[in-house]
């Protein structure tokens, strides 16, 4: 084994705990540990990072959906059974792994959608926050509940939740360990879209991303980059960086295809060139 140790595989139940499949230009990554409510073992987190880094080099990829198996949980957070066997040094190493893997998902140049069925607590919601969008089943519940375990979110939750819903609301949810219904999460902007009544989050997420599968990938990647950069820049710096991102689209064949398709009154065919 190179990226995942045999010990981690065994702790995750004999596999990395992630199933990856391709549906045309869409990748679907499923945390496949329903017996553990799709909890995050080290092997699982490491595999998610590997998939994200591999996807960065895939020019035919247009979007990713990240979901959980079984319908009862997107991800219940860290695998506490595995965590009980860790000393402080191992916990610190695991937090570094979280940061690397979730960061790789966050930096993907294609849109990533978390499809949330059931619960997304603790590290599970932190994983969803590393995605660009979140689509939830009507029965889903989510929250950063770490303070109830005498810790705080350690996989980016304190930072990404603030960026998603603002400081005051993020403080309230984290400090009180509040659990939100899907409807409440949608109301405050934490969830981008809700599934229809009785519909799975995965089906709703596939419908949500469908327009992106034929969109201009260079423009989408540039837009993601420009928007994400706005969080860490002054307005003046952000406007300058927006121009840098725009230049990528200006030089693309896809831009010329868009103009030609408009003139011919036909649908454009974007190739990511």
Secondary structure, DSSP 8 states (H G I E B T S, - for coil): --SS-HHHHHHTTSS-SEEEEEETTEEEEEE--GGGTT-B-HHHHHHHHHHHHHHHT-TT--EEEEEETTSSEEE-SB-HHHHTT--HHHHHHHHHHHHHHHHHHHT-SSEEEEEE-SEEETHHHHHHHTSSEEEE-TT-EEE--GGGGT----SSHHHHHHHHH-HHHHHHHHHHT--EEHHHHHHTTSSSEE--TT--HHHHHHHHHGGGGGS-HHHHHHHHHHHHHHTTS-HHHHHHHHHHHHHHHHT-HHHHHHHHHHHHTS-------
